[in-house]
Amino acid sequence: MPRPIILDAAVLLGRLLMAALFLHEAWVKLTNIGPSMVYMERFGVPGLLLPGAIALELGGGLMLVIGWGSRHAALALAAFCIAAAVLFHNALSDGNQLQHFEKDLAIAGGLLVLFAFGPGRFSLRPG
């Protein structure tokens, strides 16, 4: 029995909403390279990793939009979110940082669901 179209529409909307976050963050980092490197280095993360982070967010975000390679992109972005939570939002006694930590984990969870079930029929490569 084919999956109802409303479910694939929901998957598409979910992919687009998640992609918007990563595309926006890639743009912010790209247009603020210096401050982004300083921020990373303040947390002990080498600034040389910034181009890779930008490439992952930009490339992964675009892959989510079109639905091509979206399972791989979702898995990589989930790992990225978990790493970001642990590296940048680990001051869990600070309510704001705890909220960012939890949001990063929630986004990773959504991405893992996308990895598990695929991009739906509204994609270049349905899965």
Summary of the structure (lengths in Angstrom):
residues: 127
radius of gyration: 15.6
end to end distance: 15.4
largest distance: 53.1
contacts: 388
relative contact order: 0.17
helix: 78%
strand: 0%
